[in-house]
């Protein structure tokens, strides 16, 4: 993904990078166990995933999420079309998750 991100992943990275959320630093494409997460803020233990329709009702994602949650992380899944069409709403959702207002 680092070298050939989808349009939504590239846009989400532009929204998250450079500590735009005060002291919350995000990293992208970080290996965690046998998985790689799209974006993660380690200090807030928040993973942000940019998902397309292939992720709806996906058993792999269910197993992956269970593993990541067992490691103490919260997961925020954002749909690609929302990232592209409603970036302000996406930023609000990320901020709410960072502030612990979502699970």
N, C-alpha and C positions, 0 to 999 in steps of 0.2 A: 504494500500500500504506500510506503514512503515514496517510492519512485513513480508509481502509477496509480494514485488514488482516484476514486470515483469523484465526480463533480461534487456530490454531497459531502464526502469525506474531506475534500480540499477546502470547501467552504466552511465546514465545521471547525477544521483546524485553524483557519484564519480567525474565527470567532473566539477560540479557546487559547491561542498561543500568547506568548509574551506577558504572562501574568495579568491578563485583562480583568481577572476577578480578584483584584487586590492582591492578597498574599497566596492565592491558590495557583500553584504551578501545575500545568498539565503536561503529560508526556504522551507521545503517540506510539502506537504499535509496540507495546511493551509485552514481552513474554511473561506469563504468569503460570507456572507449572507447565502443563502440556498445551496451554492455550496462549493466544495472543489477543490482547484487548485493543480496541481501536484507540481510546483515549483514557487516561487515568490521572486523577489527582490523588497522589499517595497520601498526602497529609489529611485529606478529608475522607479517604478510603472510598472514593467515588469513581466508578467506571462509567464512561459515556460511550454508547455504541450507536453508530450510524447504520440503520438497517433498511433494507429494501423488502419487497414482498416475500422473498425467499425465506425470510426469517419468521414468518407467521406460522405458528404451531409447529415449530421445528424441534424434534426431540434432541438433536445435538445441542441446540441452544439451551434447552431445559437442563440437560446434564452439566453443561458448561457453567450456567448460572448457579446451579446448586454448589458446584465446586468453589466458585468465586465467592459466593455468599458465606460458605463455610470458612473461608479465609478472612472473613470480616468486612468484605466489600459490599457496597450498595451498587446497584446497576440501574442506570437511566438509559432506556432505549428510545431513540429518536428516529422517526421515519424520514427517509431521504427527502420525500416531497415536502415535509414540514421544514426541514433544514433549508431547502432551496427557496420555498415560497414564503416562509414566515420566520426569518432569522430572529426578529425581536422576541417572538414567543419562545423560540428555542433558548435564547439567552436567559429569559425569565425562568424557564424550567430548570436550566443548569444552576442558576443562582439559588433557586428554591431548594434544589437538591444539595448544594453545597452548604446551605444554611440548615440542613436537616429537616426540611419541611416535607420531604418525600421519602419513600423507602425503596 
